[in-house]
Amino acid sequence: MFQDPTFWTAVAFVIFLALTLKPLGKAITGGLDSRAASIRAELDEAQRLREEAQKTLAEYKRKQRDAAKETEELIAHAKAEAKRMSEQAETDLRAAIKRREESALEKIAQAENTALQEVRGQAVDIAIAATRKLLAENLDQERADRMLENSIKEVGAKLH
């Protein structure tokens, strides 16, 4: 057996395998360990990114709720402002209508007064013309002089 070359070939082969498998095993386990470590690091990174994404999602949801609440407040404020402006416009319109009505009534009253004064003026003119005509037809010179003197005395008495 020790003389048999096949035996020594087998022994050499086993030694060769032992010497080769030990570093090869270390290399394989080292490669597997480094691969496991990189996978673990990738899983840790993925977990960290997932947690960060969840935080970001929660923050965006909160911001969305805040924005919705702010939008509702803005809408409520806009509605209240529109209602106030509508009421103010209605009040202003009523006041403007009342002012115009009063102005129109004043203009009507002024027009009535003007028309009444014109009618009175024309009536006075007609009465004076009629009086002149009647006096001219029915009054003689002597009587006219007496009336003139009486009128001057009355005016003088009333003025003093």
KACOR-V557310 format. One record per pair of residues at least 12 apart in sequence whose C-alpha atoms are under 10 Angstrom apart, sorted by the first residue. I is the first residue (numbers start at 1). J is the second residue. Records with the same first field share a line. If there is no record, write none. Layout:
I=J / J
This chain:
none
